[in-house]
Amino acid sequence: MSEAIAVDSETVAVTRPTDHVVRLTLDRPDVMNAYNEELLRSVVEALTAADDTADVRAIVLHGSGDGFCAGVDLNDMPLTPEMDFADYEDGLGLFQDVVRTLRSIQTPVVAAIDGYALGAGCDTALACDFRVVDDDAVIGETFIDVGFVPGDGGAYLLPRLIGEERAKELIFTGRKLAGAEIVEWGLAREHVEGDVVEAAQSFAETLAESPPVAVGQSKALVNESQDIDLETAFEHATRAQRICAQTEDHAEAVAAFSEDREPEFEGR
């Protein structure tokens, strides 16, 4: 029986469609799942709780209704020239916490994008490990439209995904990409014409077949790879390999190979 994940939130729904995959649903459909303070905190709480649950091996993140996340809810978190910038910095820290959590947890996260993923919603999607989009998906770094910069990680994440020049184009102009174009630009792994959540779920189940300790260690190595030199990368890889070598899953993989059978990983 799957371990329950306790998250006390009215803005994020947590479900377990299969034993090893968790779905987190941003649940403010009346505002296309735009962020307010409660949703920001709840996303971090739900991601952390899922990552801390032993039998969870992959997470699907998506929005309810007709959007993934339309950015910030300006009715709940207004941005005005008169506001105290210290208050703005506090709010910005909450957005940064979402991106920081997505990048730091060991469990891989697949974003299922249907509808708008704009501004902070775009950066949330970019911070996920994988993205699946449908015909209705629209993503964009729209901060420039209000005279802002991508303060929650977009300027860090975009160049790593599509290169500096293309990243600058999207950030400087606020250009939006839609449907299959998102894949063509290198910002999603797959474009589907059917149910995008089910497509993301299917890929998450594929990820869940791999040994989770090795997946988590590999995620950390890849995420830091462009920020450290080669020798430091070697040191971190050696440390990660030492951790993996001590797992039951490694022993099972070796035994399965020698016995010409499929391994059965337990996450230990």
Backbone torsions as a table, in degrees:
resi	resn	phi	psi	omega
1	MET	NA	135.4	-177.7
2	SER	-69.0	142.5	177.3
3	GLU	-71.4	134.6	-179.5
4	ALA	-71.6	148.5	177.2
5	ILE	-114.3	114.2	-175.9
6	ALA	-94.1	112.5	175.7
7	VAL	-132.9	118.1	-178.4
8	ASP	-90.4	91.4	-175.6
9	SER	-151.5	142.0	172.8
10	GLU	-97.4	-0.7	-175.1
11	THR	-117.1	-8.2	174.9
12	VAL	-131.3	121.8	176.8
13	ALA	-96.4	136.1	-178.6
14	VAL	-116.4	123.4	178.1
15	THR	-132.5	159.7	179.6
16	ARG	-123.8	85.1	-179.6
17	PRO	-66.3	-29.3	174.7
18	THR	-138.8	170.7	-173.4
19	ASP	-58.6	-37.8	-170.1
20	HIS	-110.5	2.5	-178.8
21	VAL	-122.0	132.3	177.2
22	VAL	-110.8	139.2	171.9
23	ARG	-106.2	129.0	173.1
24	LEU	-111.9	121.4	-176.1
25	THR	-112.5	117.1	172.6
26	LEU	-67.4	121.6	-166.1
27	ASP	-121.5	63.8	170.5
28	ARG	-131.3	62.9	-170.6
29	PRO	-64.5	-24.4	-178.8
30	ASP	-67.9	-18.8	177.0
31	VAL	-123.0	29.0	-179.1
32	MET	52.7	38.3	175.3
33	ASN	59.8	30.9	175.8
34	ALA	-65.0	149.8	-175.1
35	TYR	-76.5	133.1	157.8
36	ASN	-120.2	-179.6	-174.8
37	GLU	-61.1	-40.8	-179.0
38	GLU	-62.0	-44.1	-179.5
39	LEU	-65.1	-42.0	178.7
40	LEU	-57.9	-48.2	-179.3
41	ARG	-67.0	-37.1	-177.7
42	SER	-69.1	-35.8	177.9
43	VAL	-62.7	-45.8	178.4
44	VAL	-61.9	-44.3	-179.7
45	GLU	-62.0	-44.8	-177.2
46	ALA	-68.4	-42.3	177.7
47	LEU	-61.5	-44.2	-179.2
48	THR	-65.1	-42.6	179.9
49	ALA	-64.0	-41.9	178.6
50	ALA	-64.6	-42.5	-179.3
51	ASP	-65.7	-30.7	-179.1
52	ASP	-82.4	-6.0	-178.7
53	THR	-88.9	122.4	-167.2
54	ALA	-58.8	-37.3	-173.7
55	ASP	-94.0	7.2	176.2
56	VAL	-87.6	125.3	-177.2
57	ARG	-118.5	-11.5	176.9
58	ALA	-158.6	153.0	-179.0
59	ILE	-126.4	135.5	170.5
60	VAL	-106.9	125.5	179.8
61	LEU	-113.3	125.7	179.5
62	HIS	-152.1	173.7	-179.6
63	GLY	-109.8	150.8	176.3
64	SER	-82.9	158.0	178.9
65	GLY	72.6	-138.0	-170.5
66	ASP	-103.6	21.1	-179.8
67	GLY	-153.7	157.3	173.1
68	PHE	-82.0	-65.2	175.0
69	CYS	-165.3	119.9	-174.8
70	ALA	-87.0	15.9	178.0
71	GLY	101.3	-137.4	-178.1
72	VAL	-95.2	140.3	174.3
73	ASP	-83.0	102.3	-174.7
74	LEU	-69.8	-14.1	174.7
75	ASN	-74.7	-32.8	-179.7
76	ASP	-95.2	-29.5	-178.3
77	MET	-130.1	70.4	-174.7
78	PRO	-66.0	144.4	176.5
79	LEU	-116.7	112.8	-179.7
80	THR	-132.1	153.3	178.3
81	PRO	-59.7	-22.9	-176.7
82	GLU	-84.4	-10.1	-174.1
83	MET	-69.4	150.7	175.9
84	ASP	-70.2	124.5	-176.1
85	PHE	-64.7	-26.0	176.4
86	ALA	-62.3	-38.5	176.3
87	ASP	-66.0	-39.9	178.0
88	TYR	-62.4	-41.7	-180.0
89	GLU	-62.3	-37.9	177.2
90	ASP	-61.6	-44.8	178.6
91	GLY	-65.0	-41.2	179.4
92	LEU	-60.7	-36.3	178.5
93	GLY	-60.2	-32.9	178.0
94	LEU	-67.5	-40.4	176.7
95	PHE	-64.5	-41.7	179.2
96	GLN	-64.9	-32.2	178.2
97	ASP	-62.4	-36.2	178.7
98	VAL	-62.8	-49.7	-179.6
99	VAL	-64.3	-43.1	179.8
100	ARG	-59.6	-42.2	-179.0
101	THR	-67.5	-44.5	178.7
102	LEU	-58.7	-37.9	-178.6
103	ARG	-78.4	-28.0	-171.2
104	SER	-95.3	-26.0	179.4
105	ILE	-67.4	152.2	-177.5
106	GLN	-81.1	-25.1	-178.0
107	THR	-73.0	129.4	177.4
108	PRO	-68.5	143.3	-177.4
109	VAL	-120.3	129.5	177.8
110	VAL	-110.6	120.0	177.0
111	ALA	-88.0	128.5	174.1
112	ALA	-103.9	109.4	-170.4
113	ILE	-106.6	114.7	176.1
114	ASP	-129.0	113.6	-176.2
115	GLY	91.3	-155.7	-171.5
116	TYR	-75.1	135.5	165.7
117	ALA	-131.6	90.0	-170.0
118	LEU	-120.9	148.8	176.8
119	GLY	56.3	-121.8	179.0
120	ALA	-62.2	-29.8	176.1
121	GLY	-67.0	-36.6	174.8
122	CYS	-63.0	-45.1	-177.5
123	ASP	-68.8	-32.5	172.8
124	THR	-60.9	-45.0	179.0
125	ALA	-63.5	-42.3	-179.1
126	LEU	-65.4	-29.8	-179.5
127	ALA	-76.6	-15.5	174.8
128	CYS	-69.9	160.5	-177.1
129	ASP	-76.4	-28.7	180.0
130	PHE	-145.7	154.5	177.5
131	ARG	-133.3	136.5	173.0
132	VAL	-122.1	134.1	-175.4
133	VAL	-126.6	159.0	173.2
134	ASP	-118.7	-173.2	-176.7
135	ASP	-62.0	-28.2	-176.5
136	ASP	-87.8	-5.2	-176.8
137	ALA	-68.6	134.9	175.7
138	VAL	-136.6	122.8	177.9
139	ILE	-122.1	149.4	179.8
140	GLY	-169.5	142.5	173.1
141	GLU	-87.3	81.5	-169.6
142	THR	-90.0	12.6	-179.3
143	PHE	-59.2	-35.1	-177.1
144	ILE	-61.1	-25.2	-178.6
145	ASP	-65.9	-22.2	177.1
146	VAL	-114.1	18.7	177.0
147	GLY	73.1	27.5	-179.5
148	PHE	-116.0	171.4	173.0
149	VAL	-107.3	164.2	174.5
150	PRO	-71.9	88.5	-171.9
151	GLY	-80.9	-5.3	-176.0
152	ASP	-114.6	25.5	170.8
153	GLY	118.9	-9.2	-176.8
154	GLY	-60.9	-40.3	-179.0
155	ALA	-71.3	-17.4	174.9
156	TYR	-87.2	-42.7	-172.7
157	LEU	-79.8	-43.2	-174.3
158	LEU	-57.9	-49.4	-179.6
159	PRO	-60.4	-29.7	179.4
160	ARG	-72.5	-22.8	-179.6
161	LEU	-93.5	-39.7	-171.6
162	ILE	-130.8	4.7	-180.0
163	GLY	92.0	160.9	-172.4
164	GLU	-66.6	-45.5	-174.4
165	GLU	-65.1	-46.8	179.7
166	ARG	-66.3	-37.1	177.6
167	ALA	-61.5	-43.3	178.8
168	LYS	-62.4	-39.7	179.3
169	GLU	-59.2	-47.7	-178.3
170	LEU	-67.1	-38.5	-178.2
171	ILE	-74.4	-43.3	-175.9
172	PHE	-70.5	-30.8	-174.6
173	THR	-104.8	-18.1	-174.9
174	GLY	72.2	16.0	-178.5
175	ARG	-57.9	138.5	178.3
176	LYS	-102.8	143.5	175.6
177	LEU	-111.3	145.0	-174.9
178	ALA	-132.4	144.8	171.7
179	GLY	53.9	-131.2	-176.9
180	ALA	-62.1	-24.2	178.8
181	GLU	-59.7	-30.8	179.7
182	ILE	-63.4	-40.2	177.3
183	VAL	-69.6	-41.2	-179.5
184	GLU	-59.9	-31.8	178.4
185	TRP	-83.4	-5.5	178.2
186	GLY	86.4	20.5	-177.0
187	LEU	-103.7	4.0	175.0
188	ALA	-152.4	152.8	-179.0
189	ARG	-84.1	-23.6	-171.3
190	GLU	-154.3	140.4	171.0
191	HIS	-114.4	129.0	-178.9
192	VAL	-123.7	150.7	176.3
193	GLU	-95.4	-12.6	179.9
194	GLY	-98.0	-142.5	-176.2
195	ASP	-76.1	110.9	-174.9
196	VAL	-70.0	-31.7	179.2
197	VAL	-68.9	-41.4	178.1
198	GLU	-66.7	-35.5	176.9
199	ALA	-65.0	-42.7	177.1
200	ALA	-65.3	-39.4	177.6
201	GLN	-60.7	-43.8	179.9
202	SER	-60.7	-43.7	179.0
203	PHE	-68.0	-38.5	177.9
204	ALA	-61.0	-37.7	178.1
205	GLU	-66.2	-34.3	174.5
206	THR	-63.5	-44.2	177.3
207	LEU	-60.8	-37.8	-176.6
208	ALA	-68.4	-13.6	177.7
209	GLU	-76.7	-18.0	-179.0
210	SER	-84.0	156.9	179.4
211	PRO	-64.9	120.3	-169.3
212	PRO	-65.6	-33.3	179.0
213	VAL	-64.5	-44.5	179.4
214	ALA	-65.8	-37.3	177.4
215	VAL	-63.5	-46.4	-179.2
216	GLY	-63.0	-42.5	177.9
217	GLN	-66.0	-38.6	178.7
218	SER	-65.7	-39.4	178.2
219	LYS	-59.4	-45.2	-180.0
220	ALA	-62.8	-41.3	-179.7
221	LEU	-63.8	-44.3	-179.2
222	VAL	-67.5	-43.1	-177.0
223	ASN	-61.6	-33.2	-178.0
224	GLU	-92.1	-4.0	-166.6
225	SER	-62.3	-32.1	-177.3
226	GLN	-90.2	2.5	-177.7
227	ASP	-113.6	-0.7	-177.8
228	ILE	-132.3	162.3	178.2
229	ASP	-83.4	171.5	-173.5
230	LEU	-62.4	-42.6	-177.7
231	GLU	-64.8	-39.2	176.2
232	THR	-65.3	-39.0	177.2
233	ALA	-61.1	-40.5	177.1
234	PHE	-61.5	-43.3	-180.0
235	GLU	-60.8	-45.2	-178.9
236	HIS	-68.0	-37.0	178.5
237	ALA	-65.8	-39.0	177.9
238	THR	-63.9	-42.4	178.1
239	ARG	-62.7	-44.0	179.4
240	ALA	-64.8	-39.8	179.8
241	GLN	-64.6	-36.3	178.0
242	ARG	-62.5	-41.6	178.2
243	ILE	-62.6	-47.3	-177.7
244	CYS	-65.3	-36.6	-177.2
245	ALA	-64.3	-21.1	-178.2
246	GLN	-93.3	2.2	-176.4
247	THR	-87.4	153.6	173.8
248	GLU	-66.3	-31.5	179.7
249	ASP	-63.3	-37.4	177.0
250	HIS	-63.7	-45.5	178.6
251	ALA	-61.5	-39.8	178.2
252	GLU	-64.6	-40.5	-180.0
253	ALA	-63.6	-41.9	179.1
254	VAL	-65.6	-43.2	179.4
255	ALA	-64.4	-42.4	-179.6
256	ALA	-63.5	-38.7	178.9
257	PHE	-63.4	-45.3	-178.1
258	SER	-69.6	-26.0	-179.4
259	GLU	-97.2	4.7	177.4
260	ASP	54.9	52.7	177.7
261	ARG	-140.7	168.9	176.8
262	GLU	-77.8	136.5	178.5
263	PRO	-73.4	153.9	175.3
264	GLU	-119.1	101.0	-174.5
265	PHE	-85.5	140.7	-177.8
266	GLU	-112.6	-3.3	179.8
267	GLY	78.2	25.8	179.6
268	ARG	-128.9	NA	NA
